[in-house]
Amino acid sequence: MSLEDRAKAVAKNIEGKAQEIVGNITGDPEDKAEGQAKQAESQVRHTVENVKDEVKKGLE
């Protein structure tokens, strides 16, 4: 996983956690759901990049 992609995924995760917390505090279920979706997107990005790394290792 490239450092840039890892940083983007971490930033998306942090953004999602913050939005989820704001949704909890304000009682806005839409903000909470959007925050959780951003966290899920971050996990998918990490998984995709990890698979790419494993494929590269297998080809070497």
C-alpha distance (Angstrom), angle and dihedral (degrees) to the residues before:
residue distance angle dihedral
M1 . . .
S2 3.74 . .
L3 3.75 117.3 .
E4 3.81 91.0 -120.1
D5 3.81 92.9 53.1
R6 3.79 91.2 46.3
A7 3.81 90.9 50.9
K8 3.81 91.4 49.7
A9 3.80 91.7 50.3
V10 3.80 92.2 48.4
A11 3.80 91.0 47.9
K12 3.81 90.6 50.4
N13 3.80 90.1 50.1
I14 3.81 92.3 50.4
E15 3.80 90.8 46.4
G16 3.80 90.0 51.1
K17 3.79 93.7 48.6
A18 3.79 91.2 49.7
Q19 3.80 92.0 48.9
E20 3.80 91.3 48.0
I21 3.81 90.6 51.5
V22 3.81 91.1 49.4
G23 3.79 88.8 50.1
N24 3.80 90.4 51.7
I25 3.80 92.8 48.4
T26 3.80 95.4 46.0
G27 3.79 94.4 37.6
D28 3.81 91.0 -123.0
P29 3.81 107.4 147.3
E30 3.82 91.3 -169.4
D31 3.82 92.5 59.4
K32 3.78 90.4 45.6
A33 3.81 91.9 50.9
E34 3.81 92.8 46.4
G35 3.80 89.8 50.7
Q36 3.77 91.5 51.1
A37 3.80 90.3 48.0
K38 3.81 90.9 53.3
Q39 3.79 89.9 51.2
A40 3.80 90.4 50.7
E41 3.81 90.0 49.4
S42 3.79 89.0 52.9
Q43 3.80 91.1 52.5
V44 3.80 90.8 50.2
R45 3.81 90.9 50.8
H46 3.81 90.5 51.7
T47 3.79 91.5 48.5
V48 3.81 93.4 48.9
E49 3.78 92.3 49.4
N50 3.81 91.8 46.6
V51 3.81 89.9 52.6
K52 3.80 89.9 50.0
D53 3.80 89.6 51.8
E54 3.81 91.8 50.0
V55 3.81 91.8 49.2
K56 3.81 90.6 50.4
K57 3.81 90.4 50.4
G58 3.80 90.2 49.7
L59 3.79 92.3 52.5
E60 3.80 94.3 50.9
